[in-house]
Amino acid sequence: KEAFPGGAAPTSLSPAGHIGTMGSRALGLLLTSSLLLAFAWGPVLGRTAHGQREAEELEATKEPPPPLDHTERVEEKHEKYSPGPGEEPPASRCFRCCDPGPSVYPPIPAPQINITILKGEKGDRGDRGLQGKYGKTGSAGARGQAGPKGQKGSVGAPGDRCKNQYAAFSVGRKKSLHSNDYYQTVIFDTEFVNLYGHFNMFTGRFYCYVPGIYFFSLNVHTWNQKETYLHVMKNAEEVVILYAQVSDRSIMQSQSLMLELREQDEVWVRLFKGERENAVFSDEFDTYITFSGYLVKPAAEP
């Protein structure tokens, strides 16, 4: 033996000891590799196992498929046949026992009824029903064509008195007039002036539409051997008289006055009923009887 520094001597190993030392090293490396593989594949294997468990649980919750009937089981055993090009598909020899078969008896047509033979006489008209609700108002239609021109209308009523401050009339009579034991309104048949139509030729009266002061004048011709007796009237009141005694000569008589009138007052002439025969003269050629009036001052003016 040689001496080594430090007094240590090398250990002499036999072949068996050398093999044992290498085996322990390989075993250590194998264990180390196994641990590393376990750490690396552990989460993956865990997820795979967890997924398999979820699939199994889901498969368990599904309802089992309905059992196949006898016909379907028989059809599943046979292979499906698909005809090749140019070949006709074979007629199916299988059919369901519940399928309807061809009818043995021919169809019977439905009977036809002539309704005109069964139609009776027309009945009485029923009572009228209640009126239904009004519908919605429709849209306005197109404007129609203009119709023919109408006739000319009558004269309208006078306008506002504030804008119409004039009134005047003058009328006459061409026929004589006799009293017959009753009062008569003198009707005039000739129109000289009738401003705004305030004098009504049908009633023989002047209607006041503009209040104010008016001037009136009455002229008549007496009759020989007859009395002349007339009144100028305001509404139903006798205002003034025109009188002439019996005379052998016929003369012209006149009467004038001024009146204050309000709106809708009426002024007219009346033949008086007397004990003697009362008359005024006129003829168709000349006008002997006249009645006139006009507005002097409207009441609206200061």
Backbone bond lengths (Angstrom), bond angles and torsions (degrees), N, CA, C in turn:
res aa  C-N    CA-C-N  psi(-1)  N-CA   C-N-CA  omega(-1)  CA-C   N-CA-C  phi
1 K - - - 1.475 - - 1.488 109.75 -
2 E 1.345 117.19 141.07 1.463 121.70 177.42 1.507 108.57 -96.63
3 A 1.235 114.76 148.97 1.476 119.61 179.62 1.518 109.36 -85.57
4 F 1.380 118.32 137.49 1.466 125.15 178.19 1.500 108.95 -111.57
5 P 1.235 115.96 153.85 1.464 117.66 178.90 1.508 109.81 -64.40
6 G 1.262 114.41 144.36 1.471 119.35 179.40 1.488 111.64 84.61
7 G 1.275 118.18 -2.85 1.452 121.36 177.00 1.486 114.23 75.43
8 A 1.345 118.83 11.74 1.473 122.25 179.55 1.484 108.40 -94.22
9 A 1.276 113.23 142.83 1.455 119.22 -179.58 1.490 108.98 -120.19
10 P 1.306 118.85 141.99 1.482 121.38 179.64 1.489 110.39 -66.93
11 T 1.308 110.48 146.15 1.471 118.20 -177.63 1.483 107.81 -87.49
12 S 1.245 117.76 136.61 1.469 122.90 -179.74 1.500 107.89 -94.66
13 L 1.373 116.76 122.87 1.460 122.80 -178.42 1.489 109.38 -106.64
14 S 1.290 112.99 142.09 1.475 120.09 177.12 1.495 108.34 -90.34
15 P 1.356 118.27 170.10 1.490 119.83 178.79 1.505 112.11 -61.96
16 A 1.321 117.28 -38.58 1.490 118.47 -179.73 1.508 111.37 -65.11
17 G 1.319 116.03 -40.51 1.485 117.51 178.33 1.491 112.60 -64.66
18 H 1.338 117.15 -36.81 1.482 119.65 177.51 1.509 111.25 -62.78
19 I 1.333 116.25 -42.09 1.483 119.04 179.65 1.515 110.65 -65.05
20 G 1.338 116.74 -38.74 1.499 118.30 179.45 1.511 112.07 -65.16
21 T 1.279 117.50 -36.38 1.475 119.84 178.91 1.502 111.57 -65.95
22 M 1.309 119.98 -41.44 1.477 123.31 179.32 1.504 110.98 -69.04
23 G 1.334 117.32 -35.25 1.492 118.88 179.42 1.516 111.41 -66.09
24 S 1.308 117.69 -39.14 1.477 119.61 179.01 1.524 111.38 -66.63
25 R 1.331 117.12 -34.95 1.479 119.57 177.10 1.531 111.38 -67.09
26 A 1.332 117.04 -42.63 1.485 119.78 179.40 1.507 111.28 -64.45
27 L 1.352 114.68 -38.90 1.474 117.75 178.47 1.526 111.16 -64.35
28 G 1.329 115.63 -37.64 1.488 117.88 177.24 1.505 112.20 -65.14
29 L 1.337 116.57 -42.26 1.460 118.74 177.45 1.515 112.26 -63.76
30 L 1.324 118.04 -37.97 1.470 121.85 179.39 1.514 111.24 -64.95
31 L 1.320 116.70 -43.11 1.469 120.11 178.29 1.529 111.27 -63.54
32 T 1.359 114.59 -41.09 1.473 117.84 179.95 1.522 111.46 -63.16
33 S 1.362 115.58 -41.75 1.476 119.72 178.92 1.526 110.82 -64.71
34 S 1.327 115.65 -39.85 1.483 119.05 179.28 1.519 110.94 -62.17
35 L 1.319 117.39 -43.39 1.478 120.27 179.27 1.534 111.30 -62.53
36 L 1.354 114.53 -41.47 1.470 116.68 179.82 1.511 111.73 -64.76
37 L 1.367 117.26 -41.51 1.475 120.03 177.89 1.527 111.11 -63.97
38 A 1.356 116.25 -37.42 1.472 118.89 179.43 1.521 111.07 -64.00
39 F 1.349 116.72 -42.05 1.474 119.44 178.75 1.520 111.89 -66.36
40 A 1.354 116.16 -35.88 1.481 118.87 -177.35 1.512 113.00 -75.91
41 W 1.322 119.13 -42.18 1.487 122.42 -175.05 1.523 113.29 -97.02
42 G 1.286 117.08 -2.19 1.475 118.07 179.71 1.535 113.69 -60.23
43 P 1.370 120.39 -52.03 1.483 120.01 179.44 1.514 113.35 -61.85
44 V 1.380 116.97 -36.23 1.469 119.09 -179.35 1.498 110.31 -66.49
45 L 1.333 116.78 -45.59 1.456 119.52 179.68 1.508 111.50 -66.14
46 G 1.325 116.29 -32.85 1.477 118.99 177.19 1.520 111.91 -64.81
47 R 1.385 115.77 -42.77 1.477 118.56 179.72 1.511 110.19 -66.42
48 T 1.333 118.29 -38.53 1.465 120.44 -179.48 1.510 110.64 -63.94
49 A 1.301 116.74 -42.70 1.468 119.55 178.91 1.510 111.32 -65.67
50 H 1.363 115.68 -39.89 1.482 118.89 179.04 1.518 110.50 -64.05
51 G 1.372 118.63 -39.73 1.474 122.17 178.17 1.499 111.52 -64.93
52 Q 1.331 116.43 -39.32 1.460 118.39 178.87 1.517 110.68 -65.23
53 R 1.334 116.82 -38.74 1.465 118.92 179.12 1.539 110.83 -64.74
54 E 1.365 117.56 -41.26 1.468 120.11 178.10 1.514 110.69 -63.19
55 A 1.344 119.07 -41.86 1.464 121.61 178.78 1.510 111.05 -61.96
56 E 1.359 116.23 -40.16 1.460 119.90 179.55 1.530 110.57 -66.19
57 E 1.355 116.41 -42.58 1.458 118.44 178.48 1.519 111.18 -63.06
58 L 1.362 118.57 -42.40 1.467 121.20 179.19 1.514 111.49 -64.45
59 E 1.320 116.49 -38.04 1.468 120.34 179.32 1.520 110.09 -66.55
60 A 1.354 116.20 -32.72 1.464 119.44 -179.61 1.521 111.52 -71.38
61 T 1.354 117.48 -31.87 1.476 120.56 -178.98 1.505 112.50 -75.91
62 K 1.359 120.03 -21.06 1.472 121.77 -179.17 1.512 109.56 -69.54
63 E 1.392 113.85 145.64 1.444 119.62 178.13 1.518 108.76 -75.79
64 P 1.304 117.12 144.15 1.476 119.17 179.46 1.496 110.27 -67.55
65 P 1.315 120.74 145.96 1.470 122.86 -178.90 1.516 109.64 -65.69
66 P 1.359 116.78 147.62 1.460 119.72 -179.20 1.514 109.67 -63.73
67 P 1.318 115.02 146.98 1.477 118.67 -178.27 1.502 110.78 -68.04
68 L 1.291 118.98 142.12 1.452 124.22 178.61 1.510 109.72 -75.87
69 D 1.371 114.24 138.63 1.460 117.41 177.79 1.527 108.79 -74.28
70 H 1.332 113.71 177.47 1.458 120.01 -174.30 1.526 111.27 -63.15
71 T 1.344 115.63 -40.30 1.470 119.49 -177.21 1.510 110.99 -65.60
72 E 1.346 117.45 -42.62 1.451 120.47 -179.20 1.525 111.03 -66.94
73 R 1.365 115.94 -38.30 1.468 118.30 178.86 1.523 111.59 -64.75
74 V 1.344 114.01 -37.13 1.471 117.42 178.64 1.518 110.48 -67.58
75 E 1.372 116.18 -40.52 1.454 119.32 -178.30 1.514 111.44 -68.45
76 E 1.367 117.62 -32.19 1.451 119.69 -179.79 1.528 111.51 -67.06
77 K 1.363 116.55 -28.33 1.462 119.22 -178.27 1.522 111.44 -70.34
78 H 1.325 116.41 -29.32 1.456 119.74 -178.19 1.526 110.11 -85.70
79 E 1.265 116.10 146.61 1.460 120.90 177.99 1.520 109.55 -77.80
80 K 1.279 115.28 145.18 1.463 120.66 178.63 1.511 108.40 -75.00
81 Y 1.331 113.92 135.78 1.466 119.91 -177.69 1.515 109.19 -110.48
82 S 1.314 115.40 128.07 1.463 120.39 175.80 1.511 107.64 -118.68
83 P 1.337 117.67 120.75 1.469 119.96 -177.24 1.510 110.91 -66.02
84 G 1.325 115.03 147.79 1.453 120.90 177.93 1.500 111.02 -79.41
85 P 1.330 118.11 176.62 1.462 120.66 179.25 1.517 111.23 -66.09
86 G 1.344 116.29 132.23 1.458 122.05 -179.89 1.501 113.42 86.12
87 E 1.359 119.00 -3.07 1.457 121.46 179.84 1.516 109.55 -102.82
88 E 1.317 116.07 146.64 1.455 121.10 177.19 1.514 109.05 -90.45
89 P 1.327 117.26 140.99 1.471 118.49 179.42 1.510 109.70 -67.19
90 P 1.341 118.98 136.58 1.463 121.67 179.51 1.512 111.00 -67.23
91 A 1.329 114.63 148.55 1.461 119.37 178.19 1.506 109.98 -67.33
92 S 1.338 116.41 137.36 1.449 120.97 -179.17 1.519 109.53 -72.00
93 R 1.327 115.25 128.43 1.463 120.11 179.15 1.525 111.97 -91.72
94 C 1.343 116.09 -6.65 1.471 119.47 -178.17 1.524 109.49 -103.24
95 F 1.291 115.83 142.95 1.461 121.60 174.59 1.509 108.80 -151.73
96 R 1.311 114.88 157.95 1.460 120.58 179.91 1.523 109.91 -77.89
97 C 1.298 114.78 144.28 1.457 118.45 178.94 1.519 112.44 -69.71
98 C 1.350 116.05 -21.22 1.475 119.50 -178.92 1.514 112.72 -89.90
99 D 1.356 119.76 -5.76 1.465 121.04 179.64 1.515 109.95 -69.17
100 P 1.398 117.89 139.01 1.468 119.52 179.68 1.523 110.18 -69.05
101 G 1.357 115.61 136.60 1.456 121.10 178.63 1.505 111.56 -93.52
102 P 1.289 117.94 175.44 1.473 120.30 178.19 1.512 111.65 -64.86
103 S 1.358 115.22 143.65 1.461 120.99 -178.34 1.516 110.11 -70.51
104 V 1.344 116.13 137.55 1.459 121.44 -179.54 1.529 110.59 -81.97
105 Y 1.379 115.68 -34.92 1.461 120.00 -175.60 1.527 109.60 -98.37
106 P 1.324 118.57 145.15 1.482 120.44 178.05 1.533 110.56 -70.49
107 P 1.392 118.92 150.04 1.483 121.01 -179.82 1.528 111.15 -68.63
108 I 1.320 114.42 141.32 1.470 121.53 179.59 1.530 108.12 -97.90
109 P 1.348 120.15 123.29 1.477 120.51 179.51 1.522 111.98 -65.96
110 A 1.362 115.82 147.54 1.468 121.08 179.65 1.520 109.65 -72.12
111 P 1.332 117.74 141.56 1.486 120.08 -179.85 1.517 111.28 -68.35
112 Q 1.335 118.73 141.64 1.455 125.51 177.71 1.531 109.48 -101.30
113 I 1.336 116.20 131.80 1.468 121.94 -177.82 1.525 108.25 -109.15
114 N 1.309 117.49 131.44 1.470 123.22 176.90 1.525 108.34 -81.78
115 I 1.331 115.85 107.25 1.462 120.22 -175.64 1.528 111.18 -69.66
116 T 1.340 117.24 -28.55 1.474 119.19 -178.01 1.521 111.99 -63.18
117 I 1.364 117.09 -28.69 1.467 119.36 178.47 1.520 110.43 -71.53
118 L 1.347 116.39 -36.56 1.463 120.72 -178.00 1.513 113.35 -80.98
119 K 1.357 118.57 -10.95 1.463 121.50 -176.98 1.523 110.63 -70.70
120 G 1.330 116.97 127.25 1.462 121.86 -179.20 1.517 112.17 -92.00
121 E 1.328 115.66 -171.80 1.456 121.29 179.85 1.531 110.44 -74.55
122 K 1.325 114.47 157.73 1.462 120.60 -179.51 1.522 109.88 -68.77
123 G 1.334 116.37 129.57 1.456 120.82 -179.05 1.511 112.96 -80.90
124 D 1.343 115.21 174.93 1.460 120.92 178.59 1.522 110.08 -71.19
125 R 1.305 113.79 153.34 1.459 119.66 179.68 1.515 110.18 -71.05
126 G 1.300 116.97 132.74 1.456 121.62 -178.62 1.514 112.50 -76.57
127 D 1.328 114.67 172.71 1.464 120.31 178.87 1.516 110.22 -69.04
128 R 1.288 113.36 151.49 1.456 119.64 179.74 1.515 110.14 -71.36
129 G 1.299 116.58 132.62 1.454 120.73 -179.69 1.514 113.04 -76.73
130 L 1.321 114.23 174.00 1.457 119.90 179.14 1.522 110.64 -69.89
131 Q 1.305 114.56 150.42 1.456 119.62 179.65 1.519 110.17 -71.14
132 G 1.296 115.17 132.62 1.451 119.55 179.54 1.518 112.70 -76.72
133 K 1.303 114.68 177.75 1.459 119.87 -179.63 1.526 110.18 -71.86
134 Y 1.307 114.12 149.03 1.457 119.66 178.28 1.529 109.33 -70.30
135 G 1.299 114.66 136.71 1.453 119.29 177.51 1.520 112.45 -78.63
136 K 1.278 114.82 178.17 1.461 120.01 179.45 1.522 110.24 -72.44
137 T 1.299 114.49 146.74 1.462 120.23 179.72 1.525 109.97 -68.94
138 G 1.311 114.55 125.85 1.454 119.02 -179.43 1.526 112.22 -77.46
139 S 1.269 114.73 170.99 1.460 119.84 178.57 1.531 110.25 -74.80
140 A 1.314 116.08 152.66 1.460 121.04 -178.75 1.527 109.87 -68.08
141 G 1.318 114.16 136.59 1.452 119.34 -179.67 1.527 112.01 -79.80
142 A 1.309 113.60 179.96 1.463 118.67 179.70 1.530 110.31 -71.24
143 R 1.320 116.65 152.31 1.450 121.52 -178.90 1.520 110.07 -71.50
144 G 1.323 115.25 131.83 1.454 120.29 -178.62 1.522 112.61 -77.65
145 Q 1.327 113.74 176.08 1.450 119.32 179.90 1.539 110.65 -73.99
146 A 1.309 115.57 152.25 1.465 120.85 180.00 1.522 109.67 -68.98
147 G 1.332 116.00 135.64 1.453 121.27 -179.86 1.519 111.92 -81.20
148 P 1.322 116.42 178.20 1.468 119.54 179.92 1.529 111.31 -69.40
149 K 1.312 115.69 154.44 1.451 121.56 -178.94 1.518 110.27 -70.28
150 G 1.333 116.93 133.42 1.450 121.85 -178.04 1.522 112.42 -81.13
151 Q 1.332 114.72 174.55 1.456 120.52 179.43 1.526 110.92 -75.20
152 K 1.289 114.78 158.57 1.462 121.42 -179.86 1.516 109.36 -69.37
153 G 1.320 116.52 131.08 1.455 121.45 -178.76 1.514 112.69 -81.66
154 S 1.327 114.79 172.41 1.470 120.76 179.67 1.523 110.33 -79.06
155 V 1.293 115.65 166.83 1.464 121.77 -178.98 1.522 108.91 -68.59
156 G 1.306 116.19 132.03 1.449 120.89 -179.05 1.515 112.60 -79.12
157 A 1.313 115.13 176.17 1.463 121.09 179.22 1.526 110.34 -69.13
158 P 1.288 117.05 154.14 1.470 120.24 179.44 1.522 111.19 -60.87
159 G 1.300 115.21 153.04 1.448 120.69 -178.68 1.512 112.73 -76.94
160 D 1.314 115.15 -164.39 1.449 121.67 -179.14 1.522 109.90 -62.18
161 R 1.330 114.62 134.54 1.463 118.08 -176.58 1.526 112.21 -67.98
162 C 1.316 116.75 -20.53 1.462 118.39 177.88 1.530 111.07 -69.17
163 K 1.331 117.46 -25.65 1.451 121.30 179.07 1.521 112.35 -99.26
164 N 1.336 117.03 -13.89 1.456 121.48 -177.77 1.524 107.82 -119.19
165 Q 1.326 117.20 97.67 1.454 122.08 -175.12 1.527 111.82 -110.21
166 Y 1.338 116.44 27.65 1.463 120.31 -179.43 1.516 108.90 -131.77
167 A 1.354 115.51 146.25 1.456 122.34 175.81 1.524 107.38 -157.01
168 A 1.343 116.43 130.39 1.465 120.76 -179.96 1.524 108.83 -162.31
169 F 1.339 116.44 146.22 1.454 121.44 176.15 1.528 108.69 -153.87
170 S 1.340 115.34 157.32 1.463 122.55 174.16 1.523 106.68 -157.09
171 V 1.340 116.81 117.95 1.468 122.96 -176.00 1.523 109.16 -130.13
172 G 1.350 115.91 162.66 1.463 121.05 179.96 1.524 111.43 -141.10
173 R 1.375 114.59 171.30 1.469 121.22 179.73 1.516 108.22 -134.74
174 K 1.356 116.92 132.93 1.453 122.87 -178.48 1.526 112.86 -104.04
175 K 1.325 118.23 3.41 1.460 121.59 -179.79 1.524 109.32 -117.80
176 S 1.331 115.64 140.97 1.463 120.18 176.64 1.522 109.48 -71.44
177 L 1.343 115.36 166.36 1.457 120.64 -175.26 1.522 108.99 -141.61
178 H 1.355 116.42 133.35 1.466 123.54 179.78 1.515 109.10 -122.84
179 S 1.337 116.20 145.28 1.469 121.22 176.68 1.518 109.73 -83.61
180 N 1.305 116.67 144.51 1.461 122.65 178.39 1.523 110.17 -128.85
181 D 1.320 115.31 53.19 1.469 122.57 178.14 1.533 113.17 63.86
182 Y 1.345 118.14 27.97 1.454 120.57 173.51 1.525 108.07 -158.75
183 Y 1.323 115.19 159.71 1.455 120.95 -178.95 1.535 109.62 -73.06
184 Q 1.341 114.68 143.55 1.455 120.36 -179.79 1.528 109.84 -130.90
185 T 1.318 115.36 136.06 1.461 120.42 172.73 1.527 108.14 -80.78
186 V 1.319 116.29 130.38 1.458 120.76 -179.65 1.531 107.92 -78.12
187 I 1.343 114.86 117.25 1.459 121.27 179.40 1.532 107.76 -101.39
188 F 1.326 115.68 134.43 1.457 121.72 -176.60 1.530 109.25 -103.65
189 D 1.345 115.08 144.14 1.461 120.03 -176.54 1.523 113.72 -115.72
190 T 1.324 117.57 -1.40 1.462 121.83 -178.59 1.525 108.57 -124.44
191 E 1.334 115.88 129.83 1.461 121.30 -177.93 1.524 108.75 -112.93
192 F 1.327 115.95 115.31 1.464 120.77 176.54 1.532 110.89 -91.82
193 V 1.313 116.59 -53.78 1.467 123.53 177.37 1.520 107.54 -138.64
194 N 1.314 114.65 133.30 1.477 119.09 175.64 1.533 107.26 -147.52
195 L 1.320 115.91 79.64 1.459 122.26 -175.36 1.530 109.97 -67.44
196 Y 1.351 114.20 123.73 1.469 122.62 179.43 1.525 113.61 62.49
197 G 1.348 117.78 9.25 1.467 120.16 177.10 1.506 113.62 68.96
198 H 1.334 118.15 31.29 1.466 119.76 -179.77 1.527 112.00 -72.84
199 F 1.331 118.34 -22.23 1.466 121.06 176.98 1.526 107.71 -96.83
200 N 1.343 115.54 125.02 1.455 121.86 -179.08 1.520 108.96 -91.64
201 M 1.341 116.55 115.35 1.454 121.23 -177.62 1.527 111.91 -72.16
202 F 1.294 119.41 -22.24 1.466 121.75 -179.50 1.522 111.82 -79.57
203 T 1.331 117.49 -38.24 1.460 120.39 -179.71 1.525 112.48 -95.15
204 G 1.365 118.74 -15.22 1.461 121.75 -178.45 1.514 112.83 72.19
205 R 1.347 117.74 27.38 1.462 120.62 -175.81 1.528 110.37 -128.27
206 F 1.358 113.67 146.78 1.456 121.16 174.60 1.517 107.86 -97.93
207 Y 1.352 116.15 127.56 1.463 121.76 -179.33 1.521 108.62 -106.63
208 C 1.320 115.27 130.00 1.460 120.85 -177.34 1.522 109.52 -85.21
209 Y 1.346 115.92 119.79 1.459 122.02 173.72 1.521 112.20 -110.22
210 V 1.338 116.40 -15.83 1.466 121.48 178.65 1.524 107.17 -122.17
211 P 1.315 118.33 103.56 1.474 119.55 -179.78 1.524 111.42 -60.85
212 G 1.320 115.48 146.16 1.455 119.99 178.82 1.520 111.99 158.39
213 I 1.327 114.98 -161.66 1.474 122.91 -179.09 1.526 107.74 -96.83
214 Y 1.369 116.53 128.63 1.465 123.06 -178.23 1.520 109.74 -122.29
215 F 1.326 114.82 149.86 1.467 123.07 173.31 1.529 108.33 -112.49
216 F 1.373 117.47 131.46 1.458 123.32 -179.14 1.527 109.08 -126.42
217 S 1.339 114.87 147.76 1.478 121.34 -179.64 1.526 108.51 -142.31
218 L 1.378 115.90 131.97 1.463 122.71 178.71 1.523 108.80 -122.11
219 N 1.364 117.32 128.49 1.465 122.98 179.23 1.529 108.63 -128.19
220 V 1.380 115.24 131.24 1.461 120.56 179.43 1.535 108.49 -137.40
221 H 1.354 114.63 168.02 1.470 121.59 175.92 1.530 107.37 -119.59
222 T 1.361 115.73 127.19 1.460 119.42 -177.08 1.523 110.56 -74.93
223 W 1.346 114.72 168.30 1.470 122.86 -179.87 1.516 108.20 -113.18
224 N 1.364 116.37 138.56 1.453 120.44 179.14 1.534 110.81 -59.39
225 Q 1.338 114.25 134.13 1.459 122.57 176.61 1.535 112.47 61.75
226 K 1.361 115.72 22.78 1.460 118.79 177.22 1.519 109.81 -135.32
227 E 1.324 115.42 151.29 1.449 122.01 -179.00 1.526 109.93 -85.13
228 T 1.337 116.19 147.17 1.468 122.03 177.61 1.523 107.73 -118.88
229 Y 1.373 115.01 121.90 1.464 118.99 -172.17 1.551 107.73 -147.54
230 L 1.335 115.13 106.76 1.461 120.50 -179.88 1.526 110.38 -133.81
231 H 1.363 115.44 158.78 1.456 122.00 176.56 1.541 109.58 -125.21
232 V 1.342 114.32 141.28 1.470 119.76 166.48 1.517 107.02 -92.68
233 M 1.342 116.61 121.63 1.460 122.29 -171.22 1.536 110.47 -107.03
234 K 1.346 114.51 143.47 1.463 122.13 169.76 1.526 106.85 -118.46
235 N 1.294 115.53 109.61 1.467 122.03 -171.34 1.532 107.69 58.86
236 A 1.322 119.68 -117.25 1.479 121.69 178.15 1.526 111.78 -106.51
237 E 1.322 117.12 17.54 1.466 121.75 -175.17 1.526 110.13 -108.82
238 E 1.353 116.21 135.56 1.472 121.84 176.07 1.532 107.95 -79.49
239 V 1.325 116.28 118.33 1.469 119.83 -175.89 1.525 110.58 -95.68
240 V 1.333 118.20 -58.74 1.477 121.91 178.99 1.534 107.75 -135.15
241 I 1.358 114.05 163.54 1.462 121.42 -178.66 1.517 109.68 -121.12
242 L 1.318 116.16 146.85 1.467 122.67 171.41 1.524 105.75 -118.26
243 Y 1.352 114.79 116.82 1.466 118.44 -172.36 1.526 109.90 -134.74
244 A 1.373 114.50 143.74 1.478 121.74 174.30 1.528 107.99 -144.87
245 Q 1.357 115.36 131.93 1.467 119.62 -179.77 1.526 111.74 -74.68
246 V 1.314 112.92 170.43 1.463 118.88 179.24 1.529 108.76 -66.91
247 S 1.323 115.71 135.09 1.466 120.20 -177.51 1.520 108.64 -150.34
248 D 1.334 112.70 156.85 1.464 117.64 176.98 1.525 111.61 -76.67
249 R 1.295 115.74 -16.41 1.460 119.83 -178.54 1.527 109.09 -114.06
250 S 1.324 117.14 138.10 1.462 122.64 175.90 1.516 108.52 -89.40
251 I 1.326 115.57 136.70 1.458 120.82 -176.68 1.537 109.02 -135.64
252 M 1.353 114.92 166.20 1.464 120.75 175.85 1.523 108.45 -88.81
253 Q 1.308 116.69 134.28 1.455 122.70 177.86 1.536 108.26 -122.78
254 S 1.350 116.16 147.46 1.468 120.50 -179.44 1.520 109.64 -142.31
255 Q 1.326 113.59 157.99 1.468 121.56 177.40 1.529 107.60 -147.37
256 S 1.359 116.37 134.24 1.468 121.75 -178.64 1.511 109.14 -131.75
257 L 1.351 116.03 152.37 1.466 121.07 178.00 1.529 109.50 -165.08
258 M 1.330 114.58 165.18 1.461 122.15 174.77 1.521 107.86 -120.20
259 L 1.335 115.59 138.23 1.461 121.07 -178.24 1.532 109.44 -131.50
260 E 1.327 113.61 144.47 1.455 119.45 172.02 1.530 107.60 -95.74
261 L 1.313 116.26 117.72 1.448 121.34 -174.29 1.532 111.23 -113.23
262 R 1.309 113.22 147.31 1.450 120.39 171.76 1.535 109.20 -103.89
263 E 1.315 115.00 171.32 1.463 118.39 -179.52 1.526 110.67 -62.60
264 Q 1.339 115.67 136.42 1.463 125.86 179.66 1.530 113.17 74.48
265 D 1.335 118.61 10.25 1.471 119.73 170.09 1.520 109.56 -70.73
266 E 1.379 116.44 152.45 1.456 122.47 -177.42 1.532 109.27 -122.93
267 V 1.332 115.07 137.35 1.470 121.14 176.84 1.521 107.08 -126.67
268 W 1.367 116.93 129.68 1.453 122.00 -176.15 1.525 110.42 -154.57
269 V 1.338 117.02 173.01 1.475 122.94 -176.21 1.528 108.07 -117.25
270 R 1.350 115.08 136.84 1.462 120.73 -179.23 1.526 110.42 -127.67
271 L 1.337 116.32 136.27 1.474 122.74 174.37 1.527 108.19 -83.00
272 F 1.335 116.53 124.35 1.461 121.45 -174.31 1.530 111.18 -80.10
273 K 1.333 115.46 149.22 1.462 121.29 175.38 1.530 108.76 -93.04
274 G 1.325 116.02 114.35 1.464 119.95 -178.82 1.521 111.89 -117.13
275 E 1.350 114.18 177.22 1.463 119.41 178.77 1.524 111.29 -72.83
276 R 1.325 115.95 -30.37 1.459 119.94 178.12 1.528 109.70 -98.35
277 E 1.285 115.33 172.29 1.446 120.09 178.55 1.517 109.11 -71.53
278 N 1.324 115.15 128.70 1.462 122.04 -175.13 1.530 107.64 -116.03
279 A 1.383 115.84 131.94 1.468 118.58 -177.20 1.516 109.87 -158.73
280 V 1.341 114.88 157.90 1.464 123.48 171.29 1.522 106.77 -128.20
281 F 1.348 113.73 149.05 1.463 118.84 -172.45 1.527 110.34 -104.79
282 S 1.369 114.05 147.88 1.460 121.99 171.77 1.524 107.10 -168.95
283 D 1.334 117.51 166.92 1.464 120.09 176.86 1.524 109.13 -143.41
284 E 1.336 116.46 176.28 1.452 121.14 -174.53 1.530 113.38 -78.07
285 F 1.347 117.40 -12.53 1.467 120.88 -177.31 1.523 111.79 -91.73
286 D 1.325 117.30 -36.59 1.461 122.08 -177.95 1.532 109.39 -127.16
287 T 1.325 114.67 156.92 1.465 120.81 179.36 1.527 107.99 -104.62
288 Y 1.367 115.05 115.08 1.463 120.00 -177.63 1.528 112.12 -103.55
289 I 1.296 118.21 -15.53 1.467 121.48 -176.42 1.536 107.87 -116.40
290 T 1.342 116.04 124.49 1.469 121.49 178.71 1.519 109.86 -135.70
291 F 1.323 114.46 150.94 1.467 122.19 177.38 1.519 107.21 -141.81
292 S 1.367 116.78 124.46 1.468 121.66 -174.44 1.518 109.95 -136.26
293 G 1.342 114.97 158.22 1.455 120.67 177.26 1.516 110.08 -167.71
294 Y 1.340 116.36 153.34 1.457 120.26 178.61 1.525 109.28 -156.20
295 L 1.344 114.32 161.09 1.467 121.15 -178.96 1.518 109.19 -83.11
296 V 1.336 115.07 127.46 1.463 120.68 178.83 1.531 109.97 -91.65
297 K 1.316 117.48 -48.46 1.470 121.84 -177.42 1.528 108.57 -148.96
298 P 1.342 117.27 120.71 1.468 118.71 176.85 1.529 110.49 -68.46
299 A 1.320 114.93 150.79 1.455 120.44 179.52 1.536 112.16 -70.00
300 A 1.332 117.78 -22.67 1.454 121.29 -179.45 1.524 112.73 -72.78
301 E 1.329 117.46 -21.20 1.465 119.85 179.96 1.512 109.79 -78.16
302 P 1.345 118.54 146.24 1.454 121.53 179.48 1.527 112.01 -71.09
